[in-house]
Amino acid sequence: MKKEKNSLNISLLSDRVLILPQDAKKTEQKTSAGIILSVKEAEQKMEIGKVVAIGTGRRANDGSRIEFDVKVGDKVYFKRGYDVEEVTLDEVKYVLLGEPNVYAIIK
């Protein structure tokens, strides 16, 4: 498997994908009284972003690596869930998630 290079100071493991979201999306809502409400996963919609880094790939039962369906530079639809994290690198916010949270590549 060809390893993709990225200019960020990060190396992803396993089936992790780092995405730069196209539009900053609120992950919290605030009431008029100032109470912060978390957005439920079911209420979240698909987002568009650009893949900026990928991991090494999951391991199959025989020990071989399973290749990614996405590559660095792909524009994708993805969905945030409970296993998705926001990370900040060089003052830019990215979304770190597993490849199964990427649903489609936009051509």
Summary of the structure (lengths in Angstrom):
residues: 107
radius of gyration: 15.2
end to end distance: 22.5
largest distance: 55.2
contacts: 264
relative contact order: 0.30
helix: 6%
strand: 40%
